């Protein structure tokens, strides 16, 4: 009879642990969905912002970085730590015109087709227009930093 109590006790502990794991999973999923919704609402409330040079200039730091490239505005904050050459290459251009540095890769060549594609993920609108879309931070967060694209100082 003592063995049955031990089995029931062990079974109860396992059930409690499983419930705990399920609760953590559901809570975490809710937090992520809430963050995503919050981000969407933030952009939705900012949709009437005019993307002027003055507005772009306000977004000039590592926690809020916009670039102007070929008259298009990009919100690059979430991409700074994913940039293969390091975010430090982008930061000096936060809130500024960055067409030439982007086109010439800071004087070291040209960006790849993949870099051009990534711009689409962080595009928010055209100069002197309104915000058209949010940057795709989910896609940016999934990116891996490709170390092989980092330029050597000796080259």
MOTAHU-V48215 format. One record per residue. N is the residue number from 1. PHI is phi in radians with two decimals (none if undefined). Layout:
n->(N:N)
phi->(PHI:PHI)
This chain:
n->(1:2:3:4:5:6:7:8:9:10:11:12:13:14:15:16:17:18:19:20:21:22:23:24:25:26:27:28:29:30:31:32:33:34:35:36:37:38:39:40:41:42:43:44:45:46:47:48:49:50:51:52:53:54:55:56:57:58:59:60:61:62:63:64:65:66:67:68:69:70:71:72:73:74:75:76:77:78:79:80:81:82:83:84:85:86:87:88:89:90:91:92:93:94:95:96:97:98:99:100:101:102:103:104:105:106:107:108:109:110:111:112:113:114:115:116:117:118:119:120:121:122:123:124:125:126:127:128:129:130:131:132:133:134:135:136:137:138:139:140:141:142:143:144:145:146:147:148:149:150:151:152:153:154:155)
phi->(none:-1.10:-1.18:-1.11:-1.13:-1.12:-1.13:-1.12:-1.10:-1.07:-1.06:-1.10:-1.07:-1.09:-1.08:-1.09:-1.11:-1.09:-1.09:-1.07:-1.10:-1.09:-1.09:-1.07:-1.08:-1.13:-1.09:-1.11:-1.10:-1.09:-1.07:-1.11:-1.15:-1.14:-1.09:-1.08:-1.13:-1.06:-1.11:-1.12:-1.14:-1.06:-1.15:-1.07:-1.31:-1.65:-1.09:-1.56:-1.25:-1.41:-1.50:-1.52:-1.05:-1.16:-1.18:-1.06:-1.08:-1.22:-1.79:-2.19:-2.54:-1.21:-1.71:-2.81:-2.12:-2.00:-2.15:-1.95:-2.30:0.89:1.11:-2.07:-1.80:-2.19:-1.71:-1.75:-0.90:-1.26:-1.62:-0.91:-1.43:-1.80:-1.09:-1.00:-1.57:1.71:-1.10:-1.07:-1.31:-1.62:-0.89:-1.07:-1.79:-1.00:1.39:-2.34:-1.20:-2.33:-1.07:-1.07:-1.05:-1.22:-1.12:-1.84:0.92:1.14:1.50:-2.02:2.35:-2.25:-1.30:-1.28:-1.08:-1.11:-1.10:-1.09:-1.12:-1.11:-0.99:-1.09:-1.30:-1.98:-1.15:-2.13:2.91:-1.71:-0.94:1.17:-1.86:-1.81:-1.09:-1.77:-2.80:-1.52:-1.15:-1.48:-1.14:-1.09:-1.16:-1.10:-1.10:-1.42:-1.18:-1.76:-1.28:-1.64:-1.09:-1.20:-1.60:-1.23:-1.32:-1.35:-1.18:-1.35:-1.26)
